[in-house]
Amino acid sequence: MNNASFETADRGTHLKIVVVALMASLAVMVVGVSASNSSFVANSDLQARGPVVKATKQVVITHNDATVIR
């Protein structure tokens, strides 16, 4: 029973690794759900304000004054 390496570990060690990983992912999910601001999500009176920007005709760049460093 050599549990120092992942390849040579026995079945019990692999099971412990899976259980610890599942518990850690559950803890991350609980922290994420509890940290969310539910009052912001439930607020339905959000509106977009500001000027409307409309697309104009396409512009093709044919000359670039940027310095090229090689």
Secondary structure, DSSP 8 states (H G I E B T S, - for coil): ---SSTTT--HHHHHHHHHHHHHHHHHHHHHHHHHS-HHHHH-------S--------------------
